[in-house]
Amino acid sequence: MNPSPSPTYWRTPTSSLTPRTTRIAHPPRPWAWPQDIAFERNIRIWFGWLARYNSVYHLGTTEFTVQRLFYQQENALRRHPAGGVVGPSEWHDAFLWAGYYQITWLDLADVFASWVHQRDSKKLIAAYRSADSVGNDNGYAVYNAVQCTDAQWPQQWSTWARDNWRTYRVAPFETWSNAWFNAPCLFWPARARTPVQVNGGSVPALLVDETLDAATPYPGSLEVRRLFPRSRLARRAGRHHPCGHPGRQRLCR
């Protein structure tokens, strides 16, 4: 139901209007529901990886036991936030990058294990602040301005609640965080515009994605490839979000 938080959401219609000046580096996504499902898949892959290395981290021998421990720790923080800072929401933020980038798995595994076994709140707080530091209001304002006006969001909270609870049943990790992140669009004062009709027939674009990218799920890349028949899709079997990693940011400029 929801327009997705892809930073390149605008590039598909823009390239239809100005094909010689717009770089479509990464396929955009028009819906958030596939993200929630993809993040659930990726975080469970991480849980399974932690179970495989139980001899190192001692967090459980199966994906299920690690997942259960993860949410037990999260729920316990409701009454006793770690260091007075990290509650359930901050806990989720601290570990969200495990769904984005495989390169974070080792560091976040250490944070998880250190909290479970030593109650190391310093590492946990540092992980949270690294993932969700203060001072990003300008970026979030621009994000909202684009997301909330490029397409019409549902205008009734009952629709949001119904669709997100339905998704939450199969993808609890990211669904409601994604919903709240985009919730300003329910009240955004600017009028949503009519979506541009995408016509990529004249655009020789290079599209980049990874097959297990959660933020911009791979099926959307195939759809953009269809919309831009002269394009080429460079895909890689992996669990990184191509735009976000510091070494790959040129792809998204």
C-alpha positions in Angstrom: 0.0 0.0 0.0 2.9 2.4 0.7 5.3 4.2 -1.6 8.7 3.0 -0.7 11.6 4.9 0.9 14.0 4.4 -2.0 16.3 7.4 -2.4 16.1 7.0 -6.1 12.3 6.8 -6.3 12.1 9.9 -8.4 14.6 8.9 -11.1 12.3 6.7 -13.1 9.8 9.4 -14.0 12.5 12.1 -14.2 14.4 10.0 -16.7 11.3 9.8 -18.8 11.1 13.6 -18.9 14.9 14.3 -19.3 16.5 11.2 -20.7 19.8 12.9 -21.5 20.5 14.3 -18.1 19.2 11.8 -15.5 21.2 8.9 -14.2 19.1 5.9 -13.2 21.7 4.2 -11.0 19.4 2.1 -9.0 15.9 0.9 -9.7 13.2 2.6 -7.5 10.4 0.9 -5.7 6.8 2.1 -5.5 5.6 0.0 -2.5 6.9 -0.6 1.0 5.3 -4.0 1.5 8.0 -5.9 -0.5 10.6 -4.2 1.7 9.0 -5.5 4.9 9.0 -9.1 3.5 12.6 -8.7 2.2 13.9 -7.4 5.5 12.3 -10.3 7.3 14.0 -12.7 4.9 17.4 -11.0 5.5 17.2 -10.7 9.2 16.3 -14.4 9.4 19.3 -15.2 7.3 21.4 -13.3 9.8 19.8 -15.2 12.7 20.6 -18.5 10.9 24.2 -17.3 10.4 24.5 -16.6 14.1 23.2 -20.0 14.9 25.8 -21.6 12.6 28.4 -19.8 14.7 26.9 -20.6 18.0 30.3 -21.8 19.2 31.4 -18.1 18.9 28.4 -16.1 19.9 26.4 -18.6 22.1 23.0 -17.1 21.0 21.3 -20.3 20.0 21.8 -23.3 17.7 18.9 -22.6 15.3 17.5 -19.7 13.5 14.3 -19.9 15.6 16.1 -19.9 18.9 18.2 -16.9 17.9 15.1 -15.1 16.7 13.3 -15.8 19.9 16.2 -14.5 22.0 16.4 -11.4 19.9 12.8 -10.5 20.6 13.0 -11.5 24.2 15.8 -9.0 24.7 13.9 -6.3 22.8 10.8 -6.8 24.9 12.8 -6.7 28.1 14.0 -3.2 27.3 10.5 -1.8 27.6 10.8 -1.7 31.4 14.6 -1.4 31.7 16.2 0.5 28.8 19.9 -0.3 28.3 21.9 2.5 29.8 18.7 4.5 30.1 18.9 5.0 26.3 18.1 1.9 24.3 14.5 0.7 24.5 12.7 -1.6 22.0 12.6 1.0 19.2 16.3 1.9 19.6 17.2 -1.8 19.8 15.5 -2.3 16.4 17.4 0.7 14.9 20.7 -0.7 16.2 20.3 -3.9 14.4 18.5 -2.7 11.2 21.7 -2.6 9.3 22.0 -6.4 9.5 19.1 -6.5 7.1 20.7 -3.9 4.8 24.4 -5.0 4.6 26.1 -8.3 5.2 29.3 -6.3 6.0 27.7 -5.3 9.3 27.1 -8.9 10.5 30.3 -9.4 12.5 30.1 -6.1 14.4 26.4 -6.4 15.2 26.8 -10.0 16.2 29.4 -8.8 18.8 26.9 -6.1 20.0 24.1 -8.7 20.3 26.3 -11.2 22.2 28.0 -8.6 24.4 24.6 -7.4 25.5 23.2 -10.9 26.1 26.2 -12.2 28.0 27.8 -9.2 29.6 25.0 -6.6 29.5 27.4 -4.3 27.7 25.2 -1.2 27.2 28.1 0.9 25.8 28.4 -1.2 22.7 24.6 -1.3 22.3 24.2 2.5 22.7 27.1 3.1 20.2 25.4 0.8 17.7 22.1 2.6 18.0 23.7 6.1 17.7 25.7 4.9 14.7 22.6 3.8 13.0 20.3 6.6 14.0 22.2 9.6 15.1 20.6 13.0 15.7 20.7 15.8 13.2 19.1 14.3 10.1 15.9 16.4 10.1 16.8 18.0 6.8 17.2 14.7 5.0 14.0 13.4 6.5 12.1 16.5 5.5 13.2 16.1 1.8 12.4 12.4 2.0 8.8 13.3 3.1 8.4 16.0 0.6 9.2 13.6 -2.2 7.4 10.5 -0.9 4.2 12.2 0.2 3.6 14.1 -3.0 4.9 11.8 -5.8 2.0 9.5 -5.2 -1.2 9.5 -3.2 -1.0 7.6 0.0 -4.0 6.1 1.7 -5.8 8.9 3.6 -7.5 6.7 6.2 -5.6 5.4 9.2 -7.8 2.3 9.1 -6.2 1.4 5.8 -2.7 1.8 7.1 -3.5 -0.2 10.2 -5.2 -3.1 8.3 -2.4 -3.4 5.7 0.5 -3.2 8.2 -1.0 -5.6 10.7 -1.6 -8.0 7.9 2.1 -7.7 6.8 3.3 -7.8 10.4 1.9 -11.3 10.9 4.5 -12.6 8.4 7.2 -9.9 8.7 7.4 -8.5 12.2 11.0 -7.2 12.0 10.5 -4.1 9.9 6.8 -3.6 9.1 5.8 -1.1 11.8 9.1 0.8 11.8 8.6 1.3 8.1 5.0 2.3 8.6 5.9 4.9 11.3 8.8 6.2 9.2 6.3 7.0 6.4 3.4 8.0 8.6 3.9 11.8 8.0 2.3 11.1 4.5 -1.0 10.5 6.2 -1.0 14.2 7.3 1.2 15.8 4.7 -0.4 19.2 3.8 0.9 19.4 0.2 -1.3 17.9 -2.5 -0.1 14.6 -4.0 0.5 14.9 -7.8 -0.5 12.7 -10.6 2.2 10.1 -11.2 4.3 10.7 -14.4 3.7 8.1 -17.1 7.0 6.3 -17.4 8.3 5.9 -20.9 11.9 4.6 -20.8 12.1 3.5 -24.4 14.8 6.1 -25.3 16.9 5.8 -22.1 20.0 3.5 -22.3 20.2 3.1 -18.5 22.5 1.0 -16.3 20.5 -0.6 -13.5 22.3 -2.0 -10.4 20.9 -4.3 -7.8 21.6 -7.3 -5.7 19.2 -10.3 -5.6 18.8 -10.1 -1.8 18.7 -6.4 -1.4 16.0 -5.6 1.1 15.6 -1.8 0.8 15.0 -2.0 -3.0 13.9 -5.6 -3.6 15.1 -7.3 -6.7 11.7 -8.0 -8.4 11.3 -4.2 -8.8 14.6 -4.2 -10.7 13.1 -6.6 -13.2 10.1 -4.3 -13.6 12.2 -1.3 -14.2 14.2 -3.3 -16.7 11.0 -4.0 -18.5 10.0 -0.3 -18.5 13.4 0.7 -19.9 14.0 -1.9 -22.7 17.3 -0.3 -23.8 18.7 -0.6 -20.3 21.1 -3.2 -18.9 20.6 -4.7 -15.4 23.8 -5.5 -13.5 22.8 -7.9 -10.7 24.8 -9.7 -8.0 23.9 -12.5 -5.7 24.3 -10.8 -2.3 22.7 -9.1 0.7 23.9 -5.5 0.3 22.0 -2.4 -0.6 24.1 -1.0 -3.5 23.4 2.6 -2.8 24.1 2.8 0.9 27.5 1.4 1.5 30.2 4.1 1.5 32.2 2.3 -1.2 29.2 2.3 -3.5 27.7 5.7 -3.1 28.7 6.8 -6.6 26.1 4.5 -8.0 23.4 6.6 -6.5 24.5 10.1 -7.5 
